[in-house]
Amino acid sequence: MIARRLHTAESSVRTPPPLEHGGRLREAAARYRIPVPDWLDLSTGINPDGWPVPEVPGTAWARLPEEDDGLEETAALCYGAPGLLPVAGSQAAIQALPDLRMPGRVGVPTVGYQEHAQAWQRAGHTLVRLADGAPGGDHGAGLDDLDVLVVINPNNPTGRRWSVSTLLDWHARLAARGGWLLVDEAFMDTTPRDSLAPYTDRPGLIVLRSLGKFYGLAGVRVGFVLATADLRVALHARLGPWALSGPARHVARLALTDSPWQEATRASLRRASARLAGLLSDDGLVPTGGTELFQWVCTLEAPAIQDRLARQGILVRRFDAPSSLRFGLPGDEAGWARLKSGLCCPALYPPADAFRQAVGETPDRYFSSAAPTLASASAPVPGTLTGVSR
């Protein structure tokens, strides 16, 4: 059942400050006085070799978008979903879905995309922070205390995954009490067999997908809500007509039908991710987790490493809790060579190695990737967040 909320002065919640998103490359360029074109931006987790966008026909620009252009059917076939609703990026759904339920207790991952937590809190729900993203640990104990569970699968930035069977069990237990399982699958396109898309005709199961990461099309702002028809109708009514522009619908429909590109890209991303993990490990930054689109490294030296890489025009994402770095994939051989050179730069040696540098000795590995328990207190560089953004 979907409950429409009544917004009154008594039930209003103080609006939290906006979260920061993206690599903020222009801000980094201004801070370090390095022109934007001279940067290697590894901060986004977006496929650097995205789907090749063809010329968009003039009619897509000149006419209002029409919902019978085949996009919904194409996307449903691609994802294996019974039905879905196109939205202006999954972010649009993240903001709107909390208003379709009366206030309750919502489990959200402590480390993960923080727009989920903020949207539910802003709508008056009580947040239950889940340290590892699972209620009561892997066995799901604690679900009985929740009305909604938000799962990011795979998690960004930890890369942790949950099996289809585990998630379906959690959903069944929540749905039995009218609860929801909301699964954000922003990074799922590389492993579609692990998706819950085929099961989204079940009440209380909601899956979010988008074209931003795998397809490298973050700028078109195209996402999909996979859910039962009644929820899609309610969400469509809330978002209003023309959620997607005509050009966005045109590009999305073509990208979702390009099966050869999708299969080739999955294979190439797997190879690139393994290469990145090896490159980082060679320099002592052994990944703590990751996906085919990024590698995540916990290290107490994250602030210093991010800053020193930035001084070389290499931007990576830093997180404060825990102190860590996320490395996206270089887009070409020049980028790979530049990252390797940047990691090997003597200026990046830890202070403890200063004497060995002075006498001409270098350590076998430049960094320590031990996972910390406390966040660093140093000043943030653009692309630094507490919690996680895309």
N, C-alpha and C positions, 0 to 999 in steps of 0.2 A: 504494500500500500504506500502511496506517495502522499504525504501531508503537505499542504500549502501553508507556509508560514505567514503569520500576520505580524507585520512590522509596526511596532508602536514605540512611543518614546520610552516606555518603561522597559521594553525588551531590547532596546538598542545597546550595542556593544561599542566601546571606544575603538575607533579605527586605528589599527597598528600602523607603524611606519612601513613604507614600501620596501620590499626586499630588493637587493641588487642582483642583477642577472648578467649573463654573458661575460665575455672576456674583457669588456670595456677597453678595447684596444686603443681607441683614440685617447682615452685618459692616460693609459700607460705611455703612449707615444709622447704626450705632452710632459709627463713627469720625467721621463728619461731622455727627452729631447732627441728621440729617434723617429724619423718620419714613418708614418703608417705603412707605406709599401715595403719598408725595410725590415719588418717584423716577421718572425716565424711564430704564428699563433697556434699553440697546442692546447689552448685553454677550454675548448668548447665541447669536445666529445662528439663533434659532427663529422660525418664522412667527408674527408677532404677531396675525394674524387667522386662527387655526387652524380646523380642521374643527369644526362645531357639534355637540357631543356631546349626544345625546338622553337622556332618562331611561333608566336601566339597570333592567331587570326584576329583581324580587326574587329570582327563581330563580338569577340569575347570582351573587348574593351567598350564597345559602343552600346551594348544591350544590357539590361538587367539580367543577372544570372537566373537560369531556370532549373528547377529541381528534377526535371524529367530528361536530363542530358545523359543519363546512364552512369553517373558517378557512384551513386549508392549501390547499384547492382555490381559494378566493377569492383568496388572496395570490399563488398561482402564476399564476393567470389575469391578475391585475393587473400582475405583473412580467414576464410572458411567460417564466416559468421552468419547466423540466421537473419540478422538485420542490424542496421547501424544508422547513426545520425552524423552527418558531416558538421564540423564546428571549426571555428577560427583558431586552430591549434588546440591541443588538449588543455591548454591553460584556460580557455573559455569554459570548458566543462568543469575544471577544478574549481573555478570561482563560483559557478552557478549551482552545482549539485548540492552543496550543503543547505541551500535554501529550500530544497524540496523535501526536507525532513524537519520534524520538530526537534528541538534541542535534545541531545543525548550525549552518551559517552563514546568518544571516537578514538580508537587506537591508531597512532601515527608513529612512523619510525623516527627515532632521535637523529640518526644520520640518514639523510635522504633529501629529496626535493622539498624544500620548506614551504612552498606555496600551498601544499596540501594542508599542513598544520595551520597556517595563517588563515586560509579560507574557512576551515571548519570553526576555528576560534572566533573569527569575525562574525560568523552567523550565530554565535551564542552557544555553541557546543562545548562540552568539557573535554579537553585533550587528555589522553592517557599516553605518555611517552613510552615507547618500546625500544629498549636499548639495542637489541639486535634485530629489530623489525618484526619479531614474532611475539604473539601474546603468550606470556608465561613460558617462553622457550620454544624449542622445536615441536613439542607435543601439543601446543595450542592451549594448554591450561590457562584459564583467564578469559577465554572467549565469552563466558557467561556474564562477565562484567561489562561487555561492550555492546553497543548498538550498531556501530560501524567499525570495520577494520580496513585501514588503508595499507596496501602492500605495493611496493615498488619492485617489480620483477622483470629483469634483474635490477638490483639496487644500484643507484647512482649516488656515490662513487664506489661503494664497497664491492660491487659486482656479485653480491650474494644472490642465489637463486633458490626458489622453492618449487618443488615438483607439482605437477598437475594434480596428483592424487592428494597431496597435503592441502593444497588450496581448495580443492573441491570439498574436502572434509570440513575445512573451516567454514566454507560457504554454507554447507548444509546445516551446520550447527547455528550459524547466525540467522539464516533464513527461516529456521523453525520458529524463531521468536520475532520475525518481521525485520531482522537486521540486514545490513548490506555488507558485501565484500567488494571493495573498490580496488581494482588492480591496475596500476599504471605500467603499461608495457612499452614505454618510449624506446627502450633498447632491445625489444624482442624480435625485431625483423631478421636478425642474423640467425636466430634459432626458432623458426615458427612452430616447430613440433612441440615446443614447451608452452605455447600460448593457450589461454583459456577461451579464446575467441569462439571455438565451436560449441561452447556450453552456455553462451550468453542468452539463450532463450529461457534460462532458469531465473525466476524472480529473485531479486536481491543480489544478482551478480552483475557487476558493471566493469567493463574493460575499456581502457583508454589506449588508443593508438595514434600515431602521427607520422608525417613524412619528414620531420625535421632532421632526425639523426641518421638513419640508414640511407635514406635517399639524398641526404645533403641539401634538403630544400627547406631549411628553417625559415627563410625569408617569405615563403608563400603563405605561412600560417595556416596549414591544413592539418586537421586532426579528426578523429572519429570516436564516437561513443557507441560501444557495443553493449546493448542491453535489451530488455523486453520492450515491446511496443508501447506500453502505457508510460514507461519512464521516458522513452524517446519523445513521445507526444508532449509530455509535461515540460521536458527540457527545451524542446523546439518552441513551445509557446513562450517560455521565459526568455529565450535568446532572440526571438523575433525572426522576420524574414531576411533573406540574403546574408546569411552568416558568412558565406564564402563569396569572394569576388568571382566574376566570370573567368578571368585569366587563371586564378587559383584552381577552380574546378577543372578547367581544361588541362592544365599541367598535371594535376593529381590523377585524373582519369588515365592519361597516357602512361604516366610512370607506373601506375598499379597494374597495367596490362603487360608491362615489359618483363616477362618471365625470364628470358635469357640474360638480361642485365642483372636481374635480382640474383639468379643462381651464381653467375660469375662473380658478382660483388661479395656474396657471402664467402666464397672461397678466398678471394683476395684479401678480405678483411681479417679472416682467420690467420692468414700468413703474416699480414702486417702486424697484428696484435702480438703474435708470438715473437716476431722480430723485435718489437718494441720492448717486450718483457726481457728478452735476452740482452738488448743493448743497455737497459737500465741496470740489470743484474750485474753486468760486467763492470759497472762503475759503483757497485755497492748499494744501489737503490733497488733492492729486491722487492718486486711488487707484492703488496699485501692482498690485493684483489684486482678485479678488472673485468672487462668484457672485450668483445671483438673490436670495440671502438675506442677504448682507453685502458690505461693501466693506473692503478692507485697505489701509492707508496706512503706508508706511515713512517715518519721520521721526525725526531726532535729538531732536526736542522732545516725543516721546511721553510721557515721565514728567510733564512740566509740563502738557501739554495734558490728560492724563487727570485729574490732580489738580485742575486749575482747572475742568474740566467737572463733576467730582464735587462741588466746592463749590457748584455750582448744581443739584445733584441729578440729574445726567446721568451714567450709568455706562456706560463703554465698556471693552472688553477691551484690555489692553496686553500686549505681548510684549517680551522682553528681547533675543532673538537671532533675527533682527535687531530693533533698536528700532522698534516699530511699534504701530499701533492697529487694532483691528477694530471696525467700526461695524455694528450690526444695524439693522433697519428699524423706524422708528416705526410705531405701530399705528393712528394717527388723525391728523387735521389738527392737533389741538392738540399732538401729539407732534412733528410736522414743524416747526411754528412754534417750539416750545420749543428744538429742536435748532438751528435757524437762529439764534435769538436767542442761544443759548449760544455758538455759534461766533463770533458777532459781538461778544460781550461785550468791552469794553475791557480787562478784567482778563486776557484771554487774549492780549493783544499780547505778542510776544516782548520781552524786556528791551531789546534794541537799539532798539526803537521808543519807549522811555520819553520821550525828548526831544521827539519829534514829537507824542506825546500831550499833553505839557505845553504845547506851543505851539498845540495845536488841530489838528494835522495827523494824518492816519491813512494807513497804507499801503494800496495797492490790494488786497493780499492779506495775511492775518494770519499765515500759517504758511509754513514751508518743508517740502516733503515729499521732500527728497533722501534716498535710501536710505543708511543708515549701514553700517559694516562691523563696528563694535564695539558690545557691549551697554552700556546705561547702568548706572551703579552706584547710582542713587538708590533710596530705600526704596520697596518696592512698595505699591500701593494694592490693596484687594480687587478681584479680577478680573484680577490681573497674574500671568503665568506665564512661566517660562523654557521654551522649547519651546511646545507647544500643547495645549490641552484643548478639549473641546467648547464 
